[in-house]
Amino acid sequence: MGLDDRKLAVLRAIVEDYVATQEPVGSKALVERHQLGVSPATVRNDMAVLEEEGFIRQPHTSAGRVPTDRGYRLFVDRLSRVKPLSPAERRAIERFLAGAVDLDDVVHRTVRLLAQLTRQVAVVQYPSLARSRVRHLELVPISTTRLMLVMIADTGRVEQRLVEMPAPILADDVLDLRRLANEKLVGVRLSETPPLVQSLIEECTPELRPAMTTLSTVLLETLVERHEERIALAGTANLARGGLLDFHGSLRPILEALEEEVVLLKLIGEVEQSTLRVRIGDENEIDNLRAASVVSTGYGPGATIVGGMGVLGPTRMDYPGTIATVRAVARYVGELLAQN
């Protein structure tokens, strides 16, 4: 790919202009709008090379050109400069998220904020229990033979289960069960709890063993069973903002894909480290999203990733602005989870 700096500058200008105007870009407009330092004829020659190499294409009989997926990929990897958020934008993000009252509110505020700031479709995965640790276990007596088990994860997720005891249980025994369970399990990743739950039964006193055996069964259901991963979505109406060339002229495949939670989880829920991932057009594994781009990242307290978030829009996307926004919002949500 022997593109010199001038041809790369022409490609950058075409991407920036097309994203801004939604109109195919011609050589005359490029020379007028950008300080390329060469004549329209030279720019036309450079555009011919870029087209031959597959970085731009002619959408119809107009004189203008638009970037291909390959052109956008080169732009994202080598040519774009990530736009830092302004201090005002940063403060607005902080203030908006700081007002959240619980985990549900954090997720809903985050997804609305991403959609508003990027003007794309935003997707946020609720913190995954599979990646969470036990923060606290509470046992609340409802009657002499029935308890409510409340499991609070370090991400703020809360799970509740009823425990039907084999016989009436004393209040002091309930306190003992709670103490033993918390001593053994607090701070442990949920996926690593089964052997510890088993050891609770083996290590408790003979008098407590029947009650502990029953509690352990419910604990395993609460801590280890496959939990529904939940997703929040916002900004679907933003899909209709673009021009005719966005999404190859049809929104239906995109809308169908957005209705499938499995698809959404695949898009944003598989980010392992807090690296940011940009998938452009045909790079998407999901057929219905081959006309879209997805910018996604993981988020969580400190170095722990508990879920994914991202935005989906046309390949004609403001990549530098979108990347900066997704990164910043993920960082603020991580800090918020760490504080709480």
N, C-alpha and C positions, 0 to 999 in steps of 0.2 A: 504494500500500500504506500507508494511513493508520493504522498501528497506533501508539497512544500508549504511553508508558513502562509504564503499568500492564498493558496487554495483553501487551507484550513480557516483562514480569516473570512474568506467568502462563504464557506459553509456555516461558520458561526453566525454571520450576518443574515444568511437565508433563514436559519432556524429562528433567530431572535425576531426577525421581521414577520415571519409566518405565524409564530405564536402570538405576536402582538396584534396582527391585523386580520388573521384568518384568510388572507388573500394570497394566491400564488405570487411569488416574488420574481420580478424581472431585473435584468442587468442595469437598466437605466435607474430604477428606484434604488438599487443597492449603491450605485455610485453617488447618487444625490444624498442618501441618508447616512452613509458610513464613510469615514476617511480611509478609503482603501488605497489611495495614492496611485491609481491606475485608470486607464480609459475604459468606457463601457465595452469596447471590442475585446480588451484583455479579459475583463470579467466574464464576457460571453464564452471565451475560450476555456477559462477556468471552470465555468459551469458545465461546459460540454464534457470536460474530463471527469468532473464530479458525477455527472449523469452516467457516463460510461462505467465508472467504478461502482455504481449502485448506491450512491449516497443521496442523490436527489432524483426526482422524476417529474415528468410533465403530466399533470392530472387530466387535462383535456386539451383542446386546441388552443388554449390561451398561451401567451408568450411566457408566462411565469412558470416557476418550478416550486415544488414543495419537497421537504425532506422525506426520505424513506426511513423505515425502522433502523436500518444500518446507519443512516446519517445521524439520527437522534442518538444512537448508541455511542458513536464517535464523539458527538457533542457532549454527552454526559460524562464519558470517560476522560476526555482530553481537553475539551474546549470551554466547558462551562465554569464560571466562577460562582461558588455558592454565595448567595446574597445574605449577609448577616442581617438578623432582624434588628429593627430600630429599637432604641431604648423604650419608646412608647409601646411598641408591639410586645416587647418582653414584659413590661409592667402590666399590660392588659391581660396577657396569658396568666401571669402570676395571680393577679387579683381575681380573675374569673374562676380559676381552679381553687384558690384558697377559700372561696366561699362554700365549698362542698361540705355537706353534713355527714355523708357516709359513703361507702364504696359505690353503691348504685349511682349516687349523685356525681361522684368523681368520673365514672365511666360515661354517664350521659353528658356531663359538661365537656368532657374531653372530645367526644365524637362530634358534638355541635360546634365546638371551637375549631376543630380541624376542618370541618366542612365550610365554615364561614371564612377562615383565613386562606384556605387554598382554593375555594370555590370549586371543589370537586366532591365526589362521593367519599365520605369518611367511614372507616370500619375500625372498631375497637373490640378486642377480645377481653372479656372479663378475666381477672387474674385466674389462672388455671390452678385448680386444687392439686393436680398432679405435681405441680412445681412448688407447692406451698409447704410451709412448716407449721406445726402445732404451736399456737401462741398460748391457748388456755382451754381447759376442759371444765365445764360447769355441770353439776348434777342438781336438778331442782326437783324436790319431792312434790308430787301431785296428789298422791294418796299413799297409804302404807305399802302398796304393792306396785306402784307405778312411779317412774322417774322420767324427767325430761333431760336428755343428754344434749348439751349445747357445745359444739366444737367451734372455736374461733381460730382462724388461720392468721398467719403473720401478714397476709395481704388484705385482711379485713373481711374475707369471705366468712360467712356464718352458716353452719349446717346444724339442723336440729333433728333429733330422733326420739321416739318414745321407747322406754325400756320397761317391759312387763316382768316384774320380779317373780321368782318361783314361790316366794313366801313373804309375809310382811317383814319390812326391814326397819330397824331403829334409825333415828336421826343421826346418832353417833357413827353408826356403820356407814351411812351415806357419806359423812365427812371423811371417813377412812378411805372409802372407795375413791373419792375425788382426789384426796391427797396422793394416794399411791399412783393413780393414773397420771396426774400432773407431773409427779416426780420422774416418772418413767418416760413420758412422751413429749413434754414441752421442749420446743426447739428442734424436734426431729422432723425430717422431711416426711410427708405423708406416705410416700411410696416405700419408705424404709421402716414403717411402724409394725408390720405383722409379727416379726419374731419377738419384739418387745411386748406386744399385746399378749402373746402366748406366755411369755415369762411372768406376766402379772398374775396369771392363774397359778402357776407353779410356786411363786414366791409368797403368796398371801396365806393368812392363817386358815386352818381347816374350817373355822366357823364362817369366814367370809367367802370361802371358795364357791359355793353355789351361786351367790349373788355376783361374784366377780366373773364367773363363767358366763352368766347371762349378759352382764355388761360388756364383756370382751367380744361376744358375738356381734352386738350392736356397734361397738367401737370399730370393729373390722369393716362392717357395712359402711360406716360413716367415713372412715379414713381411706379405705382402699378401693371400694367398689367404683366402677366407671361412672364418673359424674358427667352430667350434661355440660359440655362447654358452651358458654353463652357468648353471644355477639351483639354489639350495638351498631346500628347503621344510621347515617344521617346524610342529607344533601343530595338525595337521588334526583331532585329537580334540577340540580346543576348540570346533569347530563344533557339537558335540552338547550343549554346556553350557546352551544357551539355552532359551527357552520355545517354545510351539507357534506363536506369531505370528512368530518369527524365520524368515527365508527362506521366507515364505509357506507354512510347514508342510512343505517338502520340501528335503532336503539334496542330492538326486541331481544337480540341475543344477550346483550349486556344486562338488560332488566331480568331476563330469565336466570342468568347466572347469579345475580344479586339476591334472588329469592332462595337460593340454596345455601343453607348454613355450612354444609360440608365444603362447598366451594369457597366460601368466605374464610373459613378456618384454614384451608389450604393456602389461600392467598397471604394471610398475615400471621397465622398461628404457628408457623414452622420456623420462625427466626430464632436461631439458637443463641448467638451472642448478640450484643447490642450493636451489631453492624447494620448499616442501612442498605437495603436491597432495592434496586430499580429494575423492573422487568418491562420491556418495551415491545408492544405488538406481538409478533410471532414468538417472542421469547416466553410468553405465557403458555403453560402446559394446557390450560383449559381452553378448548376450542372457541367457546362463546366470547372469550376475552382477547382474541387475537387482534382486535382493532383498538385495544385499550392499553394504557400503561398503568403500572402499579408501583407506588413507592411505599415501602414498609420497613418497620424496625421492631425490635423487641423493647419492652420496658419493664422496669421493676426497681425495687429498692436496692441501692448500692450496685453490686456486680451481679445480683440475682435477677434473672429474666423470668417474669411470671405470666407474661402474655404478649400479644403482638398488637400493633396498630398500624394503620396506613391509609393511603388515599388511592382512589381509582379515577381515572379520567381519560380523555382522548390522548393519543400519542402526541398531539399538538399541545403539549403541556409546558407550563413555566417550570422546567426542572430545577433550576437553581433556587427559586423561591419555595417550591414545594418541598425540596429536600431539606432546606433550612428550617421550614416550619415543622415538618414531621419530627426532625431531630430535636428541636427545641421543646415541643410539646411532650415528647416522650421523656425528655430529661426532667421537665417540671413534674410530670406525673410520678416518676421514680422518686424524686425528692419528697413529694407529698406522702407517698406510701412509706418512705423511710422515717418520716417524722411521726407518722401515726402508728 
